[in-house]
Amino acid sequence: MREKGTLLESVTHPDLVALGRVLRARMDRTLDAEMEAARAAARRRTSIRDRLLDAEDRSATVSISTLDGSIRRGIVDAVGSDHVELSHAGTRIAIAIQHISIVEERP
């Protein structure tokens, strides 16, 4: 039998049980959100297109090497599902993502 004021009574108190459930649910939601954010961050860093999207967000200047050996430099203006558009010295160029081998960000 339980005595009043013991640790056992405080652990099974209805208010504490309900609070424990609320806190566990919040912790589970927080962990799920953090795991999804980590998965999204990993996905964004795994492909050339994702690196280009990051560069577009920052209006960064990049150097792109293509499979045929040419190198293009410019500011990333737009990234489509299959191409990137760069601007440099008043000209714009579109490059198919499937032809890109290396993307380097330039200062």
ABEGO torsion letter per residue (X at the ends): XBBBGBAAAAAABAAAAAAAAAAAAAAAAAAAAAAAAAAAAAAAAABAAAAAAAAAAAGBBBBBBBAAGBBBBEBBABBBAABBBBBBGGBBBBBBAAABABBBBBX
